[in-house]
Amino acid sequence: MMFEGGGQPISGAAGPIPIPIDKGVPDLPTNAFFAYGRNEGIPRALDLFDKHGIKVSSFMIGEAIKNAPDLAREIVRRGHEAAAHGPTWSNSYNLSRSDEKRFIAESAEIIHKVTGQQPVGWNAFFLRNSVHILETLQELGFVYHIDEPSRDEPFIIPVKGKDFVTVPYTFHLNDISAYPFEGYNPIAYEQALKDEFDQLYEEGANRRRMMLVGFHDRINGHANRIRVLDRFFTYARSKPDVWFARKDEIARWVLAHREDTPIVQRGPAAISGLPGPG
């Protein structure tokens, strides 16, 4: 669950209005669209998760939770993970190595100060990091990141002799991708969730499988979309041996079961084009 409302730039953030506003002019309706996430979306989602006994990982923008600290603390109070998503809603891949490290450290510091929880998971703006990201995250005490959609199961990348976990992302079940405003179809999204689950559940009889559902506060937090997720959670929970887990729980499980986990050896990220040693 992304906690982004209030962390977006005052002008230029992507939203439901297709015509861009003039540069530098405050985009009032788009900012109100983002505010919906913290006013309605997250509270509604928290009640849904409680209903199903599900704990999730919330990737928080520093500026967003500074604007709504009580809500951030409520997320943690209800048993969910507070993970880092940057101090602001902006790129970090184009920063110097030292500046990127400061950017991520600031994100973690804000979350710890507001919620009391030290984040161990990272998600960059649009998943884009510098080639040094894994080493930097490791140096800052992070255990995992999600910025790679290359597998349907978590895996380990050794970095400087120490294991670092990737808990993969998915684009196709991200609510931003699933709910373009011009082609909005909640029933199709619900069927996609069930089809994805059924296929991975079937494969799970013989190998480890993982399914991620991307949830943005201002998108999946709307009433009819919560209904879709309510029905899907009911369906998935009806099947035996399904684990609904926070990402930090997955990462720690992986580290405790290294012998059963894919170990991905990669060359430098600048050469392979994939996350790896810097």
Rosetta blueprint (number, residue, H / E / L):
1 M L
2 M E
3 F E
4 E L
5 G L
6 G L
7 G L
8 Q L
9 P L
10 I L
11 S L
12 G L
13 A L
14 A L
15 G L
16 P L
17 I L
18 P L
19 I L
20 P L
21 I L
22 D L
23 K L
24 G L
25 V L
26 P L
27 D L
28 L H
29 P H
30 T H
31 N H
32 A H
33 F H
34 F H
35 A H
36 Y H
37 G H
38 R H
39 N H
40 E H
41 G H
42 I H
43 P H
44 R H
45 A H
46 L H
47 D H
48 L H
49 F H
50 D H
51 K H
52 H H
53 G L
54 I L
55 K L
56 V L
57 S E
58 S E
59 F E
60 M E
61 I L
62 G H
63 E H
64 A H
65 I H
66 K H
67 N H
68 A L
69 P H
70 D H
71 L H
72 A H
73 R H
74 E H
75 I H
76 V H
77 R H
78 R L
79 G L
80 H L
81 E E
82 A E
83 A E
84 A E
85 H L
86 G L
87 P L
88 T L
89 W L
90 S L
91 N L
92 S L
93 Y L
94 N L
95 L L
96 S L
97 R H
98 S H
99 D H
100 E H
101 K H
102 R H
103 F H
104 I H
105 A H
106 E H
107 S H
108 A H
109 E H
110 I H
111 I H
112 H H
113 K H
114 V H
115 T H
116 G L
117 Q L
118 Q L
119 P L
120 V L
121 G E
122 W E
123 N L
124 A L
125 F H
126 F H
127 L H
128 R L
129 N L
130 S L
131 V L
132 H L
133 I H
134 L H
135 E H
136 T H
137 L H
138 Q H
139 E H
140 L L
141 G L
142 F L
143 V L
144 Y E
145 H E
146 I L
147 D L
148 E L
149 P L
150 S L
151 R L
152 D L
153 E L
154 P L
155 F E
156 I E
157 I E
158 P E
159 V E
160 K L
161 G L
162 K E
163 D E
164 F E
165 V E
166 T E
167 V L
168 P L
169 Y L
170 T L
171 F L
172 H L
173 L L
174 N L
175 D H
176 I H
177 S H
178 A H
179 Y L
180 P L
181 F H
182 E H
183 G H
184 Y L
185 N L
186 P H
187 I H
188 A H
189 Y H
190 E H
191 Q H
192 A H
193 L H
194 K H
195 D H
196 E H
197 F H
198 D H
199 Q H
200 L H
201 Y H
202 E H
203 E H
204 G L
205 A L
206 N L
207 R L
208 R L
209 R L
210 M L
211 M L
212 L L
213 V L
214 G L
215 F L
216 H E
217 D L
218 R L
219 I L
220 N L
221 G L
222 H L
223 A H
224 N H
225 R H
226 I H
227 R H
228 V H
229 L H
230 D H
231 R H
232 F H
233 F H
234 T H
235 Y H
236 A H
237 R H
238 S L
239 K L
240 P L
241 D L
242 V L
243 W L
244 F L
245 A L
246 R L
247 K H
248 D H
249 E H
250 I H
251 A H
252 R H
253 W H
254 V H
255 L H
256 A H
257 H L
258 R H
259 E H
260 D H
261 T L
262 P L
263 I E
264 V L
265 Q L
266 R L
267 G L
268 P L
269 A H
270 A H
271 I H
272 S H
273 G L
274 L L
275 P L
276 G L
277 P L
278 G L
